């Protein structure tokens, strides 16, 4: 792999950069695969692949080889997320800056697709609210899919431009901006990205990053925390953005205590000496990454947020749903189109505020829809972490599970009515037993096409 000479020249003298080692690791062809387990689903299907723990993230492991995730049913049930290890450093930053003070926190993942960082945030802030936003409509679909599979009820998925959030003055406690960038940190993982890199694109991305940050910072509360990251090595997208945040946006750089054995490089921005953290693939097991944290010092005027009144199921609908599945206590039911959904009651008012400004793709967990006298349970309920112990469950082996996930006909013993389908204890979806056949309710748009 021939790396762009302009990139290599621009990195000379940058903290931690060693040209010979940097080129050698890109020539080596070494690939690093890592996953982050869903602690609420206890998937064990890849345990034989674990090589070591990712040192800066809980429940995360490097794999000694890359298996076929497509052909692992636990992957489709949200048992784990395949995530680049360097980007999991967000967990470590949260431990340092937030600790266990997570209750009641409102968190925004602004550039969220495909969902790795959103699911990490939702896991860390289980008693908080995570808004996962994606501006590109086509990419928001995969974000919805991955957050559904993760199964936590504290996620709201939105499809909005960053500027739309400026009506929510001081709304969020923490904002993560994993900004669109020139992608040089992914050269080893995706060699085709080398051909798309240019100095012009770096500058274009830098200007775009400033605009995104300027649009979104109004919605960060006073003393709130901004976490900024890119998968770029370029100073213009990293340290120079840190300088811009401190000089132009009145942000305060926050330092993280780094254990020496992590081999993550602490760098300082050229003008304000703001601290950021660089991940080089020749030093750590992971791809190229830059991340920095800031506190907002600017005073935020108190804002009275508008609320959109959400439709609620009527008494008859609630009674019908509760006859099928007892809605969990401390949750509020509401309707989106014809579907009945629930969200923790503590976040219902915040959801109404968000709905007054943003286009919401998904919020909380969909329980199901009512069709005449029948309740059609949602796939979201099946793969959620909500209690489903009152339902019948059918445990399938791997071949049977893959048949189910391909949405094929199934030849298994089944009782009449709705049953959950599981593989090694991880729920995959619903099926319904009839007199002479089984109806497979796995979502058609998510079915496995690979043999």
Residue, then its C-alpha position, 0 to 999 in steps of 0.5 A: x500500500x503506497x500512502x499519500x506522500x502529502x499525508x506523510x510529509x504533513x505528519x513529520x514532527x507530529x507527536x508520536x508519528x514514526x514514518x518508518x513504523x507507520x508505513x510498515x504497519x500499513x504494508x503488513x496487511x495485519x487486520x485487527x478485529x474487535x467486538x463489544x458484548x451486550x452485557x444484557x444478552x450474555x452471548x457466548x458464541x465467539x468465546x473461542x475467538x477471544x484473544x485478549x480484552x480491549x484495555x480501555x473498554x468494558x465487555x470488549x475483546x479482540x478476536x484472534x481471527x475474523x469469523x463470519x459474523x453474518x453466519x453467527x445468529x447471536x450477531x443478529x440478535x444483538x449479542x455483540x457489536x463489531x466495533x473498531x477498538x480505538x473508537x471504544x476509548x469513548x468508554x474510558x473517557x466517560x469513566x474518567x469524566x462522568x464516572x458513575x454519575x449517569x442518572x438523568x443525563x441526556x446524551x447526543x451522538x450527533x453523527x451516529x450511523x451505523x450505531x457502534x458509539x450509540x450502543x456504547x453510550x446507551x450501555x454506559x448511560x443505562x439510566x440516561x437518555x441517548x439521542x442517536x442522530x444521523x443526517x443522511x436518510x439512507x444511513x439512518x436505516x442501519x442506525x435504526x436496525x442496530x439500535x433495535x438489535x441492541x435492545x435498550x429502551x433509552x435510545x431515541x433515533x433522529x434524522x436531522x441536520x445539526x442545525x436543527x438542534x439549535x432550538x434545544x438550547x442547553x438541552x444535552x449534558x454530553x455531546x459526542x461528535x464523531x465527525x465526518x473526516x478524510x478517513x486516513x485513519x482507516x487506510x489499513x482497514x480500507x485500502x480503497x480510502x487511500x485513493x479518495x484522500x487529498x489535501x483538498x478533502x482534508x481542508x473541506x472536512x475541516x471546514x465542515x467539522x467547524x460548521x457542524x460543531x458551531x451548529x450543535x454547541x448551542x444545545x450543550x448545557x453550561x459545564x456540559x462535555x463535548x467529546x470530539x473525534x475523527x478517524x483522521x491523522x491530519x492536524x487540520x481535522x484534529x489539533x487545529x479543530x481543538x484550537x478553534x473550539x477553545x479560541x472561537x467557541x469558548x470551550x475548555x480542554x479536558x485532560x484524561x489520565x492515561x496509563x503508560x501501558x496503553x501506548x496512546x499518544x497525548x498531543x497538544x494543539x499548536x496554539x492553546x495546548x489543548x490535549x487530544x489523544x492519537x491512536x497509531x496502528x503501529x503502537x496500539x491494536x486498532x486503527x487510526x483515531x483522534x479524540x479530545x474532550x472539552x467543557x463548555x464554559x459559555x453561559x447558556x440562557x434558560x430555555x423553555x422547550x416546546x412539547x409535542x403531545x404524543x398520541x397515546x393508546x386508548x383504554x381499549x387498546x391498552x387493555x388489549x395489549x396488556x392482555x397479550x403482554x403486561x406493559x412494564x411498570x415505570x414506562x409510558x406507552x405512546x403511539x407512533x403511526x399504528x404501533x404502540x411503543x414504550x419508553x421509560x416514564x422518566x424520559x417521556x417529557x424529554x421525548x415530547x420536547x425532542x419531537x417538537x423540533x426533530x424528526x424521530x425515527x424510533x424511540x424506546x421499544x415498539x411492543x406491537x400493533x393491534x389488528x382487530x382482535x389480535x396483537x401482532x408483537x413487534x420484532x423490537x420487543x423480541x430482541x429488547x431487554x424487556x422481560x419476556x418470561x411470560x412468552x413461550x420460547x423455542x431454542x434452536x440450534x445453529x442450522x435452524x437459527x440460520x434457516x429462521x434468519x433467512x426467513x425460510x420454512x422451518x421444520x421444527x416442533x412448535x405449539x400453537x400461537x406466538x413463540x420467541x425464537x432463541x439461539x444460545x439464550x439470545x432472542x432472534x425474533x418471533x414465530x407463530x405456530x398454526x395447525x399445519x405450518x409455522x409462520x416466520x416473523x423475522x423482518x424480511x428486510x433484514x434476512x440473511x441472503x448469504x448461504 
